[in-house]
Amino acid sequence: MFRNYLTISLRIFSRQKIYSFINIVGLAIGIAATLHIALYLIDEFSYDRFQKDGDRIYRIATYIKFGNNETSHCYSDSKMAGWITREVPEVESVIRLAVWPAQSFKYRDKAFIEKNVLEVDSNFFSFFSFKLLSGNPAKALSEPNKILITQSAAKKYFNYNGPKDASPIGNILLVGPTAKAMEVTGIVQDPPANSHFHFDMLVPRDLRQDTAYRNAYTYYKIFRTADAETVAKRFPIFYKKFVDTETSGPWHDMLRQPGNDYHFFAQPLLSIHLDSHLLYELSTNGDKKYLYLLGGIALFIILLACINYINLSTARAISRVKEIAVRKTMGSFLQQLIQQFMLESYLYTGTAFILSFGLVFFTINSFNELTGKELSMHLLMNPSSLLGLLVFFILTGLMAGLYPSFYLSSFKPVEIFKSNKTGGRKKQTTRNLLIIFQFVISISLIISTLTVFKQITFMQSQNPGFDRESILYLSNIESLGQNLLAFKNEIQNQNAVLSASYSSQLPPEVKGDFSFKLKDTEEYYVVRSQNVDPDNLKTLGYKLAEGRFFSKEMPSDSFAVVINKQAARLFRISNLKNNPLLMNTSGVLLEVIGIVDDFNFESFRSEVKPLIMLQVRKGDYGSFLDIRTMAIRFSPGETSAKISLIQST
C-alpha cells in the first residue's frame, strides 16, 4: 500500500512541476531561515558547556550601593581565593584570573600588541577544560617569567603549524617597553568561540601581589555532593567578616555608613554569557530576551511557509476533486486518503529540507559576517541536534499537510459529481483566515525590520556631542613611557595633523567610577571620570558651556576638574562664580573650572551620565600616570596616507 501511495505522489509531483517548484522553494526558504536562527540559538545556549565541570563552577561578583548609586561588577578582592579556601569546606578549588594591559610582544623582527593576555593561577588546567597541547600542565604556570601561547599565537610569532614543525617551546618573547624576557613553556589549544572569556597568552599569577582590592576575577568549584545555594549564601557576609576588618580608609569608612552596602555574590558559570551584564565583563555577553525574540521570529517564519503550502494546496483542490471522488467511489476509505495526502506533504517537506540544507551551506559565511559568529553545519550533527531536526521535520510536515489532507479527503463524491464544488463557505473562511494571518505576520516582520534599520541609521547619524570625523584613536600609548610627550609633539608637527590629545580613555568606552562630593556637604556620589590633557577639548570637539578648559600655563589645574552638565545637575552647580569645589574620598579639593555640554561617552543605549574630567599628571619617573589612549585629529581626505604617516612616526 505504501508503495502505491508513493507511486501516485511521485506522479503528481512530476506532472505539476510549477506547483511543486513553488511549494518546495517556499518551504525550503522558510526552513533555511529557521535553521540559520537555530544555529545561532544553539551556539548562544552552548556557551561554556564544553567545561566538563561547568555545572559546578561559579564566579564571584561584587555589588556596591553608595548613596543613591548602585553598581555591580565582575571583580572581587584578590584575597577572596584564600578566604574561600579557608572558610568554605564545600569548595573543591579556587582560581583567579586577571587581564594584563595591552602591550607589545616581540620575537626577532615580529612585534604585535597583545590585548588578550590573562594572568592566572597555576591550577588553570585542572580547574578549566582548556587543552594544553604541548608542555607540562603541572609546571607551565608555576614559575615567573614563563608564558603559554595559543596555537594561533604560535603560528603568528613562530610560523608553527603543528607537531611536525619545530616546537616554539623554549623561545623567548620580549614584553613591553622594558623588553622583559619571557620563556614559552607551552602551547594551548585555541579557546572555543563559545567561551565567555578568551585569551591568546597565559602568564603565571604573581602571588606576591595579592594586596586587597587588586582587581581579579575569582572562580570556585564546589564538590559534587555540595549544595550550591548553601555555598552562595556565605558570600554576602564576607565583606564584614574579612574586608571590613582588614582594611581602612575614607572609602571603607563611607561604606560602613547606614544605607550603603558592599557585598559579594556568586554567578553560575553556565549562566554568565546570557544572564550577566555587569561592569568589566571579560567579553561581550548575549541576552536571553533577544534569543527568545529570535526564536519567536523563527517560529513565525516556518508558520508562514507552512501556511503558504496549505493555501496553495487548498486553492488547487479543484484539480483533485474528481480524483478524490473516483477513489472514494471505488472504495477508498477516509484514512487511506489522509495517508495519501500526508505522504505527499512529507515528500514536499523532505525535498524542501534537502534544498534548505544546501541553502544554509552556501549562505552560512554571509550569515557569520552578519552576526559576527563562527557557525558551521557541524552544530547540527550532534545527537541532540539531530533529534531536534527529526522532530522539526515531523512537525513541519504535519503543519503543512494535516489541514489539506482532511480538507481534500472530506469532499463527498455525490456533491462533486452534481455541482463540481470544492468546499463550503466554512472551508473558504478557514483559508481566508490563514491568508489574513499570513499577511499580519509578514507585515509585522517587515515593520520590525524597518524599525531595526531605523535604529541602526539613528546610531550611525546621531550626533554624539563631539566631532568624531577625521579622528584616529591609538591604544597602548602608555608603552611610550617618557617618550609620550615627544611623540605627541612630533605628531603635531605633521602638516596633516590638526591636534592630538592623550587621555586615560576615549568615547565610547569611558569606564571607571569614583566618588566625589561638593565641599561642605555630606553626601558622596559615584561619578564616571577620565584623565585628559589640555588639548582634549580641541581634539575631540566638545562644546564648552561655561568657564574654561585645562591650560598648560596653569600649574594649579592639576587640582582642577571640568564636568559635564549632568554632573553639574547632580552636584547642584548652577554657575562657576562661587568657585565650587569638589572633594574626592582621599580628601583632595578640586576646583570646578569648566562645564562642557553632555556628550555620549558610552553606547547610545545608555543615558548620558555625570562625568568628571581631571588633568593628567606626571609620575615620579617622568612618565604620565593612567594614560592609555591618544586621539589624533587630521585634516579630511587621503586617510590611508595619513594613517601610514602616523604609523611610521
BELZICOR-V909331 format. One record per helix or strand of 3 or more residues. SS is the DSSP state (A for helix, B for strand). FROM is the first residue (numbers start at 0). TO is the last residue. If there is no record, write none. Layout:
SS,FROM,TO  SS,FROM,TO
This chain:
A,1,14  A,16,44  A,53,55  B,56,65  B,68,72  A,79,86  B,90,98  B,102,106  B,109,113  B,116,119  A,123,126  B,131,133  B,145,149  A,150,157  B,171,174  B,179,187  B,200,203  A,206,208  B,214,221  A,227,231  A,234,245  A,249,254  B,260,267  A,268,274  A,287,314  A,316,318  A,320,328  A,333,370  A,376,379  A,382,408  A,412,418  A,424,460  B,470,474  A,476,491  B,496,502  B,512,517  B,524,531  A,535,539  B,543,546  A,554,558  B,559,563  A,564,569  B,580,583  B,588,595  B,610,614  B,628,633  A,638,647
